[in-house]
Amino acid sequence: MADVMDKIVSLCKRRGFIFQGSDIYGGLANTWDYGPYGVELKNNVKRAWWKANVYERDDILGMDASILMHPKVWEASGHVKNFFDLKRDCKSCKKRFKDADLKDKNKCPECAGELTESRPFNLMFETHAGAVSDEASLIYLRPETAQGMFVNFLNILDSRHPKLPFGLAQIGKAFRNEITPGNLTFRTREFEQMEIEYFVRPEDADKKLQEWIELHFEWYLNYGIKKENLRKRPHGPEELAHYARACTDIEYNFPFGWSELEGIANRTDFDLKQHAESSGQDLRYFDDKAKERFYPYIIEPSGGVDRTVLAFLVDAYHEEQVKDDTRVVLALDKGLAPVKAAVLPLLKNRPEIVELARAISKDLKQHMVAVYDDTAAIGKLYRRQDEVGTPFCVTIDVQSLEDNKATVRDRDSMQQERISVDALKEYLLEKLTI
Ligand code: ATP
């Protein structure tokens, strides 16, 4: 099974989904750059998430907060004190290990050297703001996007006057100085989160937590993740983060084992109370019907963009035997696929065919991500598009010049249909609706 990961890594590099970061310098370990197809896939995942969680609802507002925040935010949130992993260092090879990953707590798993006692290791990246690098200028790169929404709670109440229950949604970068990153983009030190902070009356929190778990579980299935590869895993009390009362992870069955895609937690009123105390601002919600002021509870669905992209890639990847050839297909949901249609002239030495193909591609580009490709024979062009998950190939041949029809080939069934060039755009758009 592990070689599926090797195949994904190789496909990602070969086709331009994901490259090693700083590659020409030998790479910076565990950093990854999204290439031309990767950025499209990632943007489509974010767009699909935003659509389901912001645009299709009346009770969620979008936000985009700064990565750099006042250092007091992280004191109040508990991250300065509590956001650490226990680690041990090898006295011989100097490698660092997460305590929880070690079977034998005394022996280095790499060189069998002696390990140090376990020590807390704060996961927040530190940096300095401004020209002077002293304690007063110390700030952190945010380890979660959530706090940007808590510190804007008052701004949102004052500007938009939402009524409970309501939520804020945000997609953005987060940074954690992970001790053991790995598995391509699964665990990195720089990643993107998609988070919702959903404010509810305290007595509704348990019910809303369950609703969000179900809703987000369905979202992955809607976009094509196979049901048998997705599960919910409630946390035991010893696993809960310092701010959470209850949490359920949505896990995906990666080639390296079941692992978290998203955590959905009941953060109670912990964060708002902490920030109220620390900032001196009244962060209670005022219910003008009941004339009462109180701290709402917060339900937080918190997912990772990069992990979700990786899960979609792994789930979509398959190989099939076609005659004596192996066809590699990324059977991505059509809405998520980086390119929607590839326009391919069957004979590139016939100027009229090339001209028609180029005109069709130009027109389609106004409505979807479409590409024109004439750099190989048709069989090879099809395989190339299958490998990057393009749902439709549009082929122009000699007959197209006579009947003004193109051949549309479906990625999954490989069925071909002749469609009038004038109806092509509508035909494709209808099948592509996200
Ligand atoms: P893990 O247990 O895997 O370290 P976590 O429980 O610490 O994850 P959360 O704090 O719940 O993660 O963060 C919410 C989401 O952010 C995770 O479900 C994951 O999708 C994403 N995420 C967290 N850390 C990383 C990372 N180092 N690299 C990529 N994505 C991450």
Residues whose N, C-alpha, C, O or C-beta is under 5 A from the ligand:
A	BS01	ATP	E178 T185 F186 R187 T188 R189 F191 Q193 E260 L261 E262 G263 S302 G303 G304 R307
